[in-house]
Every structure is written in C-alpha cells, then in structure tokens.
Amino acid sequence: MSVWRAAGLAGGVAALSATPSVAQTAACGDCHPAQATAWRASQHARAFRPFRPGQDPQPPGLAAQPVAVIGVAPLQQMVVARPGGRLQVFDPALDVRTGEWFSVLGGPPPEPSAWGHWTQRGMNWNAQCATCHVTGLVRGYSSSDDTYATRWQHDGVACTACHGARERPERAMDVCLTCHSRREPLAAGFAPGEAFDAHFRLHLLDQPGLHRADGSALDEVFEGGPFLLSKMGQAGITCLDCHDPHSGATRASVDDDALCLGCHRPPTRRGATPIVVATHAPGGGRCVDCHMPERIFMQRDARRAHGFVSPAPARSALVEALTDPARSGAPDLAPALEAALTHEPNAAWRASLLGLARPLARQPGVRAALVAATRDPDPRVRAAGVRTLGSAQLERPRLVALRTDPHPQVRLAAGWATRSTLAETPALRAEVESWLALSADHPAGALRLLELALAEGRLSDARHWAARVAAWDPGALDALRASPVGRTLSDP
C-alpha cells in the first residue's frame, strides 16, 4: 500500500513509498491484455504519479521540491508536502502544451491567507482531490489535532477502483458518478456495485451558483449532474454507451457524427429521436457543436458539456424566478411550481425544483406537493422534499417518521431536519455523526458540527467548532457573529 506520512523532517517533508498504478495491472493484464493496454494509455492510469526530479519541471517560486504530479493534459498540478501530513496542490499549474505556468484561479495567485492560496485548505489534496486521483484511499484525518495520515493502494485510477467483488453491470454509471460529479459524501466505503445515492448527495440546481436555469453547467460540476438532468440521462443512457471504460475514448468518432448517429440515425436504437442530418442541420456542423458545446474550466481545460440541453422555456423561466430574490417568494409562482413538481418526469429535475421551493413552502399547494414528494419512489426526490420541509419547519411528525426510511440519504436528511431530538434514535444519531465526520476538516463541515452541538445543548463543543470555522475561513466569521448561531455562542 502506498503511504504518505509526515516524516518529521525539517519543513514537514513527507516520505513516499509509491506503488505505480501500472503495476496493478500485472495480475489483471494476464487475462485481460487488451483492456490493460488501453487503460495504461488513459488519463485514469496517470491521474497521480510521483514527481520525477530532473524530468518534471520545477514550479517557479517554489523552494521545496514537489513530491507528486496530478493530471496529464492539458494541465498538470504539482503536489507539495506540508506539516501535519498535508499534501497541498501548488498554484500556478503547468500548461503542458505551451510550457507556461498559470494560476488555475485566474489572475495573480491569491494572498497567502486566502482560502485559495496553495498552502490553505482550499488547495488541500488529502480532502479535495485524493479520492478521485488514487485508488483505495484512506484519508486518515484526525479531528483532535487536525492532521492527516493518508494512505492508498495504488496511484491513479486503477482496476479495482471500478471493478469490485460486488460489481454489477447495471451499476457501472454509479462508479463513474463518484468522481465525475459535484457531490457531497454521505457515507464512507463506496464499492463498485453499490448505489451512488447511498454514499453521496448529488449537487443539483438547489445548490446556488453551480448550474444554469436549463440544467447546464455554470461552475465546475463535471459531467454527472447535467447528464442526469438531461433527456439522455432520463432515458437510461450511461457513460459506457459512448465511452470505452478502459481508454476513456469515445466508441466512435464525433467528427463525422458517427457516435451520435449510432443511435439517432433511423431506424433508431434505444428509443432515440430519429435525426436526418440533411434536414436537421442543413447548414452543416457536427452534433456536438450544438448539443455539447465546449466550456473552459481551470482557465485552460476545454471540456464538452454533457447536458444535451433541449429548450424548456417554462421550466427555465420558473427556475430563474425561484432563484431571483425579488420574486422567489411571490405567490404567483406557486401554481407553476405545483404543476412542475407534479408533472416533471425526470427525478433529478424534481429534486432540484423541490430544493428551490423553500420560499413557497408554506403555500398550501406547494406544501402538499412537498409532502407528496416524501413518498416518491426515488430517494433523491424524497430527501429533497425532507430538506425543504425541514428548512421551512413544516410537517415535523412526517419528518420524524422518515428517520426510519430504508434509504440512507432520506434518513440522514430527516435526522438533520429533526436534529434537536436526534438522541431519541441512537442508531441514526451515530449515522449522522459518521456523515458529519467525513467533512470535519472543512469549514462547512465544522459549521454543521457546530449546529448539531447547539441543537443538543453542548455549548462547549459548539464553541470549539466555532473557533475552527473562524480559523479556517476568516471570511465566515462576521456572518457567524451576526447569525442566531453566533449570538447564542456569545451568551454567557
């Protein structure tokens, strides 16, 4: 097992005992040579590797030698060892096409005290990057002294990251979503073959600033969320319909539309809409130019959108109105929201709309739709209904009853919404604590731990977590002091 640990050397230099990810294919490749060959050339295989002195360039302005490199192309980022077992992602990054160093945040590098500076928590590899760049990660975070003893099995995304003892082909996309989506961890120990939603909460339109009103990406949400919001995702198409899982390459060319027309050319496959290119796009151009436009992330990384957005003017207008502070509480939006919640076939969209419904939650029709959502067959939708009812302090008996829901995402949402009496259900309280521990090294996680301590009357613990929030994210301090939580902490 590869292990990073603070070696106690001057400057907190860490020692690396690395097992290159390519070595992991030795056993697998004996029986699966074609797949192993394809994988070795993929970005997955090279997602993380040791820094090679004399071969990899030394970043300008960095006195210490990097210990690792993440990424392949078009950019690479260097990883630097710091005290406390921390591995930090250095900024600027390297554009491998030009050899130029540039800040992934845009503009000049942040000040040393800023969240996004390479020495701060916003650029911590252990918590922010490691899960998706190595295989078999154990983060090893110690909340008591705020240190890491992180270890993992293989560098890069190796065979066992996607293949496991409980592997189920119908769950293949769940594995992809664990890294190719913006999500919050709910439970540790995800293994191939398990349900994504049992271990993660997908961030949808109810999380501000991440998506446009049509469901396409606005911020860095990767591919998963927009795809599940799309008609393709609704129809059951998966990543593996278009991508070879070992090389990552598309199964056919997009330059001549062969990939898209493999399903959309009459007679169609898998219920796809029939497309005759000569009449659909008489002016020429590729399918992806309109349906998968490129967007730039990290300043220089061009990626194709995976939302396959089709115009839905009424729904987009409703989302825009609900996210407009001047209109979001307007009663005249209630009928449109009720109708959308009732008739929307896509579960990801229903969950998004439920999250956006908070300003109208007390409108009778919307309230009824929220209660109905807690009986939806999709756990993502049930959990969204629970969160909105809880935030509006409505239907508490119903929320308490949902503490025993068979799905962990719903149980956790119900437990959090009724956290003042969580001690009544010790098993769920332990489940909630395990969930909160997954983000205890992040300001947002510390804030949740603070809220739970206050709800349970543990003022000393609340002050401990308040101090961590203030230390880790100074910008949150003023808001914390002005809030009801902050006023409670100020009481003698």
Secondary structure, 3 states (H helix, E strand, C coil): CEEEEECCCHHHCEEEECCCHHHHHHHHHHHCHHHHHHHHCCCCCCCEEECCCCCCCCCCCCCCCCCEEECCCCEEEEEEEEHHHEEEECCCEEECCCCEEECCCCCCCCCCCCCCCCCCHHHEHHHHCHHHHEECCECCEECCCCEECCEECEECCCHHHHCCCCCCHHHHHHHHHCCCCCEEECCCCCCCCCCHHHCEEECCCCCCCCECCCCCECCCCCCHHHHHHCHHHHCCCCHHHHECCCCCCECCCCCCCHHHHHHHCCCCCCCCCCCCHHHHCCCCCCHHHHHCCEEEECCCEEEECCCCCCCCHHHHHHHHHHCCCCCCCCHHHHHHHHHHHHHCCCHHHHHHHHHHCHHHCCCHHHHHHHHHHCCCCCHHHHHHHHHHHHHCCCCHHHHHHHHHCCCHHHHHHHHHHCHHHHHHCHHHHHHHHHHHHCCCCCHHHHHHHHHHHHHCCCHHHHHHHHHHHHHHCCCHHHHHHHCHHHHHHHCC
